[in-house]
Amino acid sequence: MAVPLVDLKAQYRVIQQEIDAAIARVLDSTTFIGGDEVDAFNEEFGAYCGAAAVGVASGTDALFLAARAVGLGPGDEVIVPAHTFIATAEAMTLTGARVVFADVDDQTYTLDPLDVEEKITPRTRALVAVHLYGQPAPMHQLRTLANRHGLSIIEDCAQAHGALYHGQRVGTLGDVAAFSFYPGKNLGAYGDAGAVVSANQSIVADAAQLANHGRTDKYLHHREGVNSRLDALQAAALRVKLRYLDEWNQQRQHAAELYTRLLEQCPQISVPRSLPDRSHVFHLYVVQTENRDALRQHLAKEGISSGVHYPIPLHLQPAYAYLGTPPGSLPRTERLAHRIVSLPIFPELTADQVQHIASAVAAFLGAGSKTPVSV
Ligand SMILES: *Cc1c(COP(=O)(O)O)cnc(C)c1O
């Protein structure tokens, strides 16, 4: 039984008729940039989050535009977790600000507020709360710090569409938020796409203007901006998929619950920790084990794909050597990089597949004596 890390074809098969009709509608209208589909998606995604939203060209651009919209620029410092995808940091640097890396909690994989506090200087203007793997960062503690030091909070929601923190959707918890609709994300387009979201309408209006050449009218430019628009084909596909997002997140949660039930008795593995005051939408199901690389080889032999998100901490990347953050300075991030492995998860993953994968993991780790769990 071969299992991929994600299976986008399985999802397309379920919604093919609706997607094909939506794409045909855009082709027939020949309105490819802006127009009704984009306006409708902005409305619908904003309503889903409980905030205002504007679609842009990618998640990376959304992060850049969000950071610009809260005024981040040259001379500012911005605190970013070292354990995330490079786009989180890259987009901050693009504003002219300087990235300062902070460590994460090794159970929830999200920012450690105590380490964030240590990294605050008189130049710090913002922090990026990444809801990594699908679980919200500790927003209350981060908000307390941000208020005390006058910082803006930028949420990176690229892996957490629809996740809740104290009953509130991610995207409305900070000052501004960025979403990615990269095809493999919980809400994925059929190409690059993203969105800037905020409970503050004027921040979204500012990001929208920046994303469209600083326009206030067709040939009236309030300032220089960029070209980072969501196109109508992506908007039309995303409108179809948004209607399935909650159901797909629930399917991910069911797969994750089953994995955890099967794997938590295995002493050599630590399963992801879900906190009771927030929901986890399991963009990724990430476990930790000492023998990570050998486990991955064993799974590969069984036809089971796995991943490592992410193998090299950002502060140790050649791209960030200029920041001079020494090895050993973010110990939990560095330890995680050797221990984490992402097991297959996507909404269409079946209980049989989860059991098959969990058995392969347990067999490798020599946990043959553990009591069988019935589904
Ligand atoms: C995917 C991702 C991004 C970047 O999004 P793109 O749409 O690929 O530009 C940023 N941050 C995180 C945490 C991501 O997973």
The ligand as an ORCA input file, in Angstrom:
! r2SCAN-3c Opt
* xyz 0 1
  C       3.609     27.987      2.469
  C       4.117     28.913      3.514
  C       4.435     30.249      3.242
  C       4.546     30.804      1.857
  O       3.432     30.732      1.069
  P       3.550     30.745     -0.543
  O       2.117     30.853     -0.956
  O       4.195     29.481     -0.971
  O       4.334     31.959     -0.932
  C       4.762     31.070      4.313
  N       4.804     30.606      5.569
  C       4.557     29.323      5.871
  C       4.610     28.870      7.297
  C       4.212     28.430      4.853
  O       3.963     27.144      5.155
*
